[in-house]
Amino acid sequence: MTGRRRWSTEEILDTAAELLRTGDAESFSVRKLAAALGTDSSSLYRHFRNKTELLRAVADRILLAAMDGYHPEGDWKQRITALALRLREAFGEQPQLATVWGRYASGGTGSRLVMEELLQALRASGLPEEQIPVRYHRLVILLASLIASEAGISTITPTEHEQAMEQFRVAVLGADPERFPALAHFARDIRPLGADRRAAFEEILAAQLADIEAQIP
């Protein structure tokens, strides 16, 4: 009798990533993953203790991909900006996984590579040592929030997008000027949340880096 196939950790993660591309972390389950692999859940628990550990491993693969071929260049601000754009691009190609990273984080090699580069860049800035951990934490929260926010917008369907745009037009252009005078005044210049996302990403990051620079002796 032929024994049941044993799946490698990489094959399990490949299948998990594929399921997450077409679903989300909430609907994802070890049972669904096992069914997609043609096995039972117990065989997967030999590789990962629980769903959270599995999701962290999937997110870490995105970080590893983002760091693949990365070489620090330029000053500390250029290094952080280049790293941030790499992360944005990596999760932009697999937006469903961005929320996984934002929610579950990661403790794997990919995560450590990102942490190391951010800390090294902050050290190179001349920022006092005692301020580096705090500034690092704020940068990571900012990047995770911006990337997850973009991912949420990019995963909506064309129908959902059109509905959202119609609601935006009604909410902004149809605002009562007596009750919402500022909104009515700026209505024709206000853009929806999904507009100019890369420019907004870069400007918000640049403002954070400028704030860090202001603290350098």
N, C-alpha and C positions, 0 to 999 in steps of 0.2 A: 504493500500500500504506500502510495506517495505521501510524504510528509507535507505539512503545511509550509508554504513559503515563508521565510523570514525576511522581513523588510529591513533595509538599512536605515539608519537615522536620517541620512540625506534624502532617501526616497520618501520617507514619512514627511519630512519638512517640505519637499517639493509638492506633494499632494495637498498638504495643509495650506500652503501658499496659494495653490490653485483654487481651493475651496473658498479661501478668504477673498480672492479676487472677484468672485461672483456672489459673495455673501457679505457677512460682517462678523465681528467678534461675538456679538450677542447670539446670533443664530448658530454659530460654529460650535460643534461638540466633538468630543473624542469618539463618540459612537458614530457620528456621520463620517468622520475621517476613517474609522475602521471599516465602515461599509464601503467607502470609495476604494479602499485597498483590498477589499475582499477578505478581511480577517475579523477578529473580534477585539474588543477594547482591551482585554487583559494583555494581549500581545504588545500593545502600544505602551502600556504602563511599565514595561521593562525598559523603555527608552526615556520616558518622561513621567514624572510622578503624578502630574495633574494637568488640567487644561491650561492653567496660567503659565506653568513652566514651558509648555509646548508653544504657546503664543509668544512668549518672550524669545524663544529660540528662533521663531519665524521672523520676528522683528529684527533680531540681531543679524540675520542674513542680509537684510536690506542695508544695515549699517556697514557690514563687511563689503557689500557691493559698492557702496558709496565711497569707501576708503580705498578700494582697489585702484592701484596706480596713482594714488594721491602723493604729491611731493610738496612740502611747504615752500612757498615762494613769496617774496615781497616782505613788507613789514607786518607787524602783528595784526593790524586791521585788515590788510589784504588776505592774510592767512585765514582769519575767522570768517571773512566774507566768502572766500572761495569754498571753505568747508560747509558753510551754511547753504550755499547754492547747490553744492553736491548733494546734501541731504534732501533739499527741496526737490531736486530733479529725481533722485532715487525713489522717494516716496510718491512723487507725482506720477511715475510710471506704474505704481501699484498703490493707488490711493486708499484702498480698503485697509491696507496694512499700516497706514499712518496713524489711525486711531488706536491701533494695537500698541504701537510704540508710545504714543502719548498716555495711554492708560496703564499699560503694564511695564513700560520701560524695558530694560534689558541688562543683563549682567555678563554677557558673553564677550568674546574677543572684539567684535565690532564695536560694542559699547565702549570697551576700554580704549580702543584706538581713537574714537571720537573724543573721549574724555581727556586722553593724553595730549592730543593736538590742541584742544581748547586751553588746557592748563599751560602747555608750553608757550602758546601764543600770548597768553595773559602775562606769563613770566617775562617774555621778551618785551612787553610793553613798558616795563619799568614800574608797574603798579606795585605798591607795598605788599609784601608777602601776605600779611594778615587780611588784606582785602580780596585776594585772588579767589578763595573758595566761595565767598558770597557773590562776587561778580560772575563766577563760573555758573553758579546755581541760577542766577537770574537769566543768563544767556540761554541756558538749556531750556528753562521754562518758556522763554520767549520763542525759541525756535520750534519747540514741540507744539506750542499753541498755534503759531502761524501755519505750520505745515499741516496740522490736523484740521484747522479751519479751512484751508484751501482744499484739502482732500474731501471734506464734506460737501463742498460746492461742486467739485469735479465729478462726483459719483451720482449726481441726480440725473434722471432721464430727461430727454428733450421735452417731454410733456410736462414734467415737474418744473423744468426751467421756465417754460412759457407761462405756466401758472404763477410761478414766483415773480416773473417780470410784470405780469398783469397786476398782481397784488402790490408790487412796488410802485407802479404808476398810479394806482388808485390812492395808495397811502400818501405818496409825496405830492403828485400834481393835484390831487383832489383834496388836499388839506385845507380846512377852514382857516382863512387868514386871521379871523378874530381870535380863535382859540389857539392856533399854532402860527403866530406871526412870523417867527424866524424860519420855520420850515417852509411856509408859503413864499417867503422872500427868496430863499435859496433853492427852491424846488427844481428849477430847470438846470441847475449846475450840480446837483447832488447825483452821484453815480451809484448804481447798485453794488452790493457787496463783492460780486465776482469780477468787477471791472479792474483792469490794470493791476492784476495781482502780483506780478513780478516786481513792478515798480514800487508798489506799496510795501512788499516784503523787504526790498533793498533799503527803502527810506526808513522804515521802522528799525531795521537792524543798524543802519548808519547812525540813527539817533542814539541808540543804546551804546554803540561804540564811542560816540562823541562824549557821552556822559562818563564813560570809563576813562577816556583820555583826560577829561577835566580833573580827575582825581589823581593823576600822575604828578608827582612832585617835579 
